[in-house]
Amino acid sequence: MTIGAWIAWDDAVLTEAFPQHSTSYGASGERLPFSTRISGNFSVDQNFVLTNTVSGFAGGSISYVGDRLGGFSGTASALRQIYPAYAQIDLRGRSQI
């Protein structure tokens, strides 16, 4: 059996505001577009014997991606689009002679 996991925390923000004459507005400290604060993955894989000549493999994983903000807008009052967090489950398997 193989078990794997990872987790990531990210604080990707603007370190300074956009120039005053920029076509987009971004203040210092705002999250970068499409960056998530937290994400992670957990997986389990198992090999096993089915018969004397056939072996099998089964596994699965779950991944999580936190919410993200869309691109910068043209003005300070315009709201940025919010992309919600999601989880994804993957299952896999095979048999081999």
Secondary structure as GFF3:
##gff-version 3
##sequence-region A 1 97
A	DSSP	beta_strand	2	9	.	.	.	ID=ss1
A	DSSP	beta_strand	38	49	.	.	.	ID=ss2
A	DSSP	beta_strand	55	65	.	.	.	ID=ss3
A	DSSP	beta_strand	68	69	.	.	.	ID=ss4
A	DSSP	beta_strand	82	83	.	.	.	ID=ss5
A	DSSP	beta_strand	86	96	.	.	.	ID=ss6
###
